[in-house]
Amino acid sequence: MATSIVNKILSSNAGIAALALRVPVGIIFAAHGAQKLFGWFGGYGLAGTGGWMDSIGLSPGIVMAFLAGAAEFFGGIALVLGLLTRPAALALSIAMVVAIVAVHLPNGMFMSNNGYEFGLALLAASVSLLFSGAGKASVDNLLAKRFN
């Protein structure tokens, strides 16, 4: 039974095309997570992001900042590698739904007004990878072959 679950998580018929989606989306997520966790790339780090999250009602802010930052940073790295792609994509999808609903939805669709269009695109990419899996060029594919 455990082997069956592992195979369902790791296996994919997506071919090489998933790589073209995984890598850029993973880089974007990892960079945004690094902003939240470490203050890299002009971010505010955990304390600054946590304070902002508290201010918009996502409390406790520091915990919420850690959860969002960790999902984005480690999930993004996982997507780039194609390692545990489906669980990473699930975590990233949840993070994007929260971001869209809690932050961007009241501003409308367009990014020029801090709207949800970018979050929606990242949500769509994450959901796509959740369904398709990592594809042939991935660590998941190598692990799936070992488990078979």
Secondary structure as GFF3:
##gff-version 3
##sequence-region A 1 148
A	DSSP	alpha_helix	2	10	.	.	.	ID=ss1
A	DSSP	alpha_helix	17	38	.	.	.	ID=ss2
A	DSSP	three_ten_helix	40	42	.	.	.	ID=ss3
A	DSSP	alpha_helix	45	55	.	.	.	ID=ss4
A	DSSP	alpha_helix	61	81	.	.	.	ID=ss5
A	DSSP	alpha_helix	85	99	.	.	.	ID=ss6
A	DSSP	pi_helix	100	104	.	.	.	ID=ss7
A	DSSP	three_ten_helix	105	107	.	.	.	ID=ss8
A	DSSP	three_ten_helix	111	113	.	.	.	ID=ss9
A	DSSP	alpha_helix	117	132	.	.	.	ID=ss10
A	DSSP	alpha_helix	139	147	.	.	.	ID=ss11
###
